[in-house]
Amino acid sequence: MARRMGLDSGEALVSSDDLQRVRDLLYVLESALDDVESDLRGAGRGEYRRAFQHLYAAAAQLRGSAPEPRARW
């Protein structure tokens, strides 16, 4: 299938749904990083804990979200 689809060595096909799901989760993580950077300017100990929890919650959603190749070269 990979050859028929014209894939080069090291390329893989993934479903568009899987790719969109990962992109959405990465957007959530990127937004959380922006929030944390802003929140931690001049922050105290309590803010660090809340920032970590916010960032951890966003990152944890990425667990098990790696798309599986449909076809590989």
N, C-alpha and C positions, 0 to 999 in steps of 0.2 A: 504494500500500500504506500509506503514512504517513497519509493522510487516513482510510482505512478503519480504521486502528488507533486513530484519535483523537489523533494526536500534534499538539502545538502547534508553532508556529514555533520553530526552534532545537533541537528534540528529535530523537532518533534511537533506533532499535531496535538492540540488540546481542544476540548470543546469550548465554544464561545461562552457558554454558561459558566464553566469552571474558571475561565480567564476573567470574566466580569466579576465573579464572586471574590477572587483574589484581589482584583483592582479595587473593589469596594472596601475590602478589609484593610488594604494598604492605605487607602484614603483616610479611613477612621484612625489608623495609627499615626499617619502624618499630622492629622488635625490634633490628636492628643499631644504629640510632640510640640506643636505650636502652642497649645494651651499651657503645657508644662513650662516651656521656656518663658512665656509671659508671666505665669504665676510665680515663678521662683525668683524673679528679680526682686531683691530685697526681702526675701521670705524668711520666716522663722521656722523652727523645727516642725510645728504642726502643718505648715504648708508643704513641707517636703514629704511628709507622710501622705497627705491627700494627693499630691502630685504623683507620687509613686503609685498609689492605688489606681488613679485615673489612667496612667500610662500602662500599668500592668493589665488592667481590664481590657484596654484596646489591643494590646499585644497578644493576650491570651486567646482572643478570637481567631488568631491566625493558626493556632494549633490544628493540625490535621487538614489544613486547607490547601496543601500543595496539589495542584492538578496532576492527574495521572495522564501520561501520554496515550493518545489513541493509536498513534503509529510513530515509529522511530526509524531513523536511518540506520 
